């Protein structure tokens, strides 16, 4: 499932893929850090709950 995170530097939306955690359909793993596609700044993933991307 994809999740939407906002860059702390440029306020652009970033779509990050969450890998299913085991057989539970409601638990996902996302990277602890990700790079913004727009400005390249490394961001830290916030604590859940996360906003699913449309």
N, CA, C and O atoms as CSV, one atom per row, in Angstrom:
chain,resi,resn,atom,element,x,y,z
A,1,UNK,N,N,0.841,-1.160,0.000
A,1,UNK,CA,C,0.000,0.000,0.000
A,1,UNK,C,C,0.894,1.233,0.000
A,1,UNK,O,O,1.931,1.248,0.664
A,2,UNK,N,N,0.510,2.242,-0.723
A,2,UNK,CA,C,1.261,3.492,-0.784
A,2,UNK,C,C,0.747,4.477,0.263
A,2,UNK,O,O,-0.453,4.562,0.524
A,3,UNK,N,N,1.680,5.216,0.856
A,3,UNK,CA,C,1.336,6.228,1.851
A,3,UNK,C,C,1.874,7.568,1.394
A,3,UNK,O,O,2.886,7.642,0.697
A,4,UNK,N,N,1.192,8.620,1.792
A,4,UNK,CA,C,1.563,9.982,1.406
A,4,UNK,C,C,2.212,10.687,2.585
A,4,UNK,O,O,1.639,10.756,3.673
A,5,UNK,N,N,3.409,11.207,2.362
A,5,UNK,CA,C,4.124,11.983,3.369
A,5,UNK,C,C,4.498,13.326,2.763
A,5,UNK,O,O,4.731,13.426,1.558
A,6,UNK,N,N,4.556,14.345,3.587
A,6,UNK,CA,C,4.902,15.698,3.149
A,6,UNK,C,C,6.348,15.988,3.538
A,6,UNK,O,O,6.754,15.746,4.674
A,7,UNK,N,N,7.122,16.508,2.584
A,7,UNK,CA,C,8.517,16.864,2.848
A,7,UNK,C,C,8.569,18.034,3.829
A,7,UNK,O,O,7.827,19.005,3.687
A,8,UNK,N,N,9.438,17.934,4.809
A,8,UNK,CA,C,9.591,18.990,5.799
A,8,UNK,C,C,10.333,20.207,5.273
A,8,UNK,O,O,10.333,21.255,5.919
A,9,UNK,N,N,10.968,20.087,4.111
A,9,UNK,CA,C,11.740,21.176,3.548
A,9,UNK,C,C,10.936,21.973,2.509
A,9,UNK,O,O,10.874,23.200,2.584
A,10,UNK,N,N,10.321,21.278,1.543
A,10,UNK,CA,C,9.655,21.974,0.440
A,10,UNK,C,C,8.138,21.793,0.424
A,10,UNK,O,O,7.474,22.328,-0.463
A,11,UNK,N,N,7.573,21.053,1.381
A,11,UNK,CA,C,6.128,20.816,1.498
A,11,UNK,C,C,5.518,20.087,0.307
A,11,UNK,O,O,4.318,20.216,0.064
A,12,UNK,N,N,6.309,19.329,-0.437
A,12,UNK,CA,C,5.788,18.537,-1.557
A,12,UNK,C,C,5.336,17.173,-1.056
A,12,UNK,O,O,5.910,16.630,-0.112
A,13,UNK,N,N,4.300,16.621,-1.693
A,13,UNK,CA,C,3.814,15.295,-1.359
A,13,UNK,C,C,4.756,14.239,-1.923
A,13,UNK,O,O,5.225,14.355,-3.055
A,14,UNK,N,N,5.027,13.218,-1.133
A,14,UNK,CA,C,5.860,12.099,-1.552
A,14,UNK,C,C,5.071,10.821,-1.293
A,14,UNK,O,O,4.449,10.669,-0.242
A,15,UNK,N,N,5.102,9.912,-2.248
A,15,UNK,CA,C,4.412,8.638,-2.117
A,15,UNK,C,C,5.456,7.580,-1.767
A,15,UNK,O,O,6.411,7.360,-2.512
A,16,UNK,N,N,5.256,6.926,-0.613
A,16,UNK,CA,C,6.185,5.916,-0.123
A,16,UNK,C,C,5.438,4.586,-0.024
A,16,UNK,O,O,4.340,4.526,0.530
A,17,UNK,N,N,6.036,3.519,-0.564
A,17,UNK,CA,C,5.409,2.206,-0.541
A,17,UNK,C,C,5.603,1.563,0.821
A,17,UNK,O,O,6.716,1.517,1.346
A,18,UNK,N,N,4.504,1.064,1.391
A,18,UNK,CA,C,4.547,0.339,2.650
A,18,UNK,C,C,4.438,-1.149,2.399
A,18,UNK,O,O,3.468,-1.611,1.797
A,19,UNK,N,N,5.416,-1.898,2.851
A,19,UNK,CA,C,5.428,-3.351,2.671
A,19,UNK,C,C,4.552,-3.994,3.739
A,19,UNK,O,O,4.681,-3.655,4.915
A,20,UNK,N,N,3.658,-4.920,3.360
A,20,UNK,CA,C,2.832,-5.609,4.361
A,20,UNK,C,C,3.712,-6.314,5.397
A,20,UNK,O,O,4.719,-6.941,5.064
A,21,UNK,N,N,3.303,-6.192,6.654
A,21,UNK,CA,C,4.048,-6.819,7.751
A,21,UNK,C,C,3.358,-8.125,8.126
A,21,UNK,O,O,2.428,-8.128,8.932
A,22,UNK,N,N,3.804,-9.220,7.552
A,22,UNK,CA,C,3.203,-10.514,7.842
A,22,UNK,C,C,1.866,-10.683,7.144
A,22,UNK,O,O,1.655,-10.144,6.057
A,23,UNK,N,N,0.972,-11.420,7.756
A,23,UNK,CA,C,-0.321,-11.687,7.132
A,23,UNK,C,C,-1.409,-10.722,7.597
A,23,UNK,O,O,-2.551,-10.836,7.152
A,24,UNK,N,N,-1.086,-9.775,8.480
A,24,UNK,CA,C,-2.068,-8.783,8.904
A,24,UNK,C,C,-2.252,-7.756,7.792
A,24,UNK,O,O,-1.271,-7.236,7.260
A,25,UNK,N,N,-3.470,-7.469,7.448
A,25,UNK,CA,C,-3.732,-6.546,6.346
A,25,UNK,C,C,-3.658,-5.092,6.770
A,25,UNK,O,O,-3.643,-4.212,5.910
A,26,UNK,N,N,-3.612,-4.811,8.048
A,26,UNK,CA,C,-3.603,-3.434,8.526
A,26,UNK,C,C,-2.233,-2.966,8.990
A,26,UNK,O,O,-2.089,-1.809,9.383
A,27,UNK,N,N,-1.224,-3.827,8.958
A,27,UNK,CA,C,0.111,-3.454,9.414
A,27,UNK,C,C,1.065,-3.368,8.233
A,27,UNK,O,O,1.131,-4.277,7.406
A,28,UNK,N,N,1.807,-2.258,8.164
A,28,UNK,CA,C,2.743,-2.042,7.065
A,28,UNK,C,C,4.071,-1.542,7.601
A,28,UNK,O,O,4.132,-0.921,8.662
A,29,UNK,N,N,5.130,-1.819,6.859
A,29,UNK,CA,C,6.459,-1.308,7.183
A,29,UNK,C,C,6.844,-0.291,6.113
A,29,UNK,O,O,6.727,-0.554,4.916
A,30,UNK,N,N,7.296,0.852,6.556
A,30,UNK,CA,C,7.821,1.864,5.636
A,30,UNK,C,C,9.243,2.190,6.082
A,30,UNK,O,O,9.586,1.954,7.240
A,31,UNK,N,N,10.083,2.729,5.188
A,31,UNK,CA,C,11.455,3.051,5.589
A,31,UNK,C,C,11.488,4.123,6.687
A,31,UNK,O,O,10.615,4.990,6.738
A,32,UNK,N,N,12.481,4.060,7.549
A,32,UNK,CA,C,12.635,5.051,8.617
A,32,UNK,C,C,12.952,6.432,8.045
A,32,UNK,O,O,12.555,7.453,8.607
A,33,UNK,N,N,13.665,6.453,6.929
A,33,UNK,CA,C,14.019,7.714,6.260
A,33,UNK,C,C,13.761,7.570,4.768
A,33,UNK,O,O,13.868,6.473,4.220
A,34,UNK,N,N,13.426,8.661,4.118
A,34,UNK,CA,C,13.188,8.680,2.672
A,34,UNK,C,C,13.616,10.027,2.129
A,34,UNK,O,O,13.602,11.035,2.836
A,35,UNK,N,N,14.001,10.030,0.846
A,35,UNK,CA,C,14.469,11.245,0.185
A,35,UNK,C,C,13.330,11.848,-0.632
A,35,UNK,O,O,12.625,11.137,-1.347
A,36,UNK,N,N,13.159,13.143,-0.523
A,36,UNK,CA,C,12.127,13.860,-1.269
A,36,UNK,C,C,12.456,13.820,-2.761
A,36,UNK,O,O,13.599,14.049,-3.155
A,37,UNK,N,N,11.464,13.531,-3.576
A,37,UNK,CA,C,11.679,13.471,-5.028
A,37,UNK,C,C,11.925,14.862,-5.603
A,37,UNK,O,O,12.534,14.988,-6.665
A,38,UNK,N,N,11.459,15.913,-4.919
A,38,UNK,CA,C,11.547,17.273,-5.452
A,38,UNK,C,C,12.864,17.961,-5.073
A,38,UNK,O,O,13.553,18.499,-5.939
A,39,UNK,N,N,13.211,17.946,-3.788
A,39,UNK,CA,C,14.389,18.695,-3.348
A,39,UNK,C,C,15.548,17.805,-2.914
A,39,UNK,O,O,16.668,18.294,-2.760
A,40,UNK,N,N,15.306,16.501,-2.710
A,40,UNK,CA,C,16.377,15.576,-2.353
A,40,UNK,C,C,16.717,15.519,-0.881
A,40,UNK,O,O,17.625,14.782,-0.496
A,41,UNK,N,N,16.022,16.270,-0.042
A,41,UNK,CA,C,16.297,16.274,1.394
A,41,UNK,C,C,15.817,14.961,2.014
A,41,UNK,O,O,14.753,14.454,1.657
A,42,UNK,N,N,16.599,14.417,2.935
A,42,UNK,CA,C,16.218,13.202,3.645
A,42,UNK,C,C,15.256,13.557,4.771
A,42,UNK,O,O,15.542,14.424,5.597
A,43,UNK,N,N,14.110,12.876,4.793
A,43,UNK,CA,C,13.079,13.091,5.798
A,43,UNK,C,C,12.943,11.847,6.663
A,43,UNK,O,O,13.278,10.743,6.233
A,44,UNK,N,N,12.454,12.028,7.878
A,44,UNK,CA,C,12.192,10.928,8.788
A,44,UNK,C,C,10.704,10.605,8.734
A,44,UNK,O,O,9.868,11.509,8.739
A,45,UNK,N,N,10.375,9.322,8.684
A,45,UNK,CA,C,8.979,8.897,8.652
A,45,UNK,C,C,8.317,9.214,9.989
A,45,UNK,O,O,8.856,8.868,11.040
A,46,UNK,N,N,7.144,9.874,9.964
A,46,UNK,CA,C,6.448,10.160,11.215
A,46,UNK,C,C,5.840,8.886,11.804
A,46,UNK,O,O,5.746,7.859,11.132
A,47,UNK,N,N,5.435,8.972,13.056
A,47,UNK,CA,C,4.762,7.845,13.705
A,47,UNK,C,C,3.389,7.637,13.080
A,47,UNK,O,O,2.766,8.597,12.626
A,48,UNK,N,N,2.905,6.377,13.051
A,48,UNK,CA,C,1.562,6.120,12.518
A,48,UNK,C,C,0.503,6.791,13.389
A,48,UNK,O,O,0.797,7.120,14.538
A,49,UNK,N,N,-0.677,7.001,12.908
A,49,UNK,CA,C,-1.258,6.517,11.650
A,49,UNK,C,C,-0.803,7.375,10.477
A,49,UNK,O,O,-0.551,8.572,10.613
A,50,UNK,N,N,-0.705,6.719,9.310
A,50,UNK,CA,C,-0.267,7.373,8.084
A,50,UNK,C,C,-1.441,7.554,7.141
A,50,UNK,O,O,-2.429,6.823,7.213
A,51,UNK,N,N,-1.327,8.529,6.261
A,51,UNK,CA,C,-2.377,8.812,5.286
A,51,UNK,C,C,-2.162,7.957,4.043
A,51,UNK,O,O,-1.131,8.081,3.383
A,52,UNK,N,N,-3.135,7.077,3.709
A,52,UNK,CA,C,-3.000,6.292,2.472
A,52,UNK,C,C,-3.031,7.215,1.256
A,52,UNK,O,O,-3.787,8.185,1.222
A,53,UNK,N,N,-2.212,6.907,0.271
A,53,UNK,CA,C,-2.200,7.682,-0.974
A,53,UNK,C,C,-3.333,7.214,-1.870
A,53,UNK,O,O,-3.689,6.036,-1.882
A,54,UNK,N,N,-3.887,8.143,-2.609
A,54,UNK,CA,C,-4.987,7.791,-3.515
A,54,UNK,C,C,-4.484,7.348,-4.851
A,54,UNK,O,O,-5.278,7.016,-5.731
